Amino acid sequence: MIPAAWKEKAPRLKTIAKWINENTRLDAEVHQTHYSTDVKHGRIRFPRKGRWGNRLKVWDESGDEIIDHNAAETYRSNDEVVDQLERYLKDHPKAARR
């Protein structure tokens, strides 16, 4: 259902969102976001630089959020989104427009 090339290497979140909006009944949006990397030890907080990245949110037809992926979080990859999307479309075949 999803492009075969995505199993080799996941594309950018904007590309995934565009494909979702064009090929499924789901709605997807990408926004820029910031993720804090501050460290807390008890009551003391050590501020760090943080990370900027994109956040993908996907909703089904009823408005329920099915995917929320923040790429600015440490150790997150777009492969997770591809896996979640593939699982969702397999479990909900009516979500595909075809």
Number of C-alpha atoms within 10 A of each C-alpha: 11 15 11 8 9 14 13 9 11 18 15 13 24 16 11 21 18 14 14 19 14 13 14 17 16 21 17 23 18 18 12 12 15 15 15 14 14 11 11 10 7 6 5 8 10 9 11 10 9 13 14 15 13 19 19 21 18 21 16 15 10 7 10 9 14 14 17 14 19 23 23 19 19 12 6 12 16 19 16 13 21 20 14 14 19 16 11 14 16 13 10 10 12 11 16 15 10 9
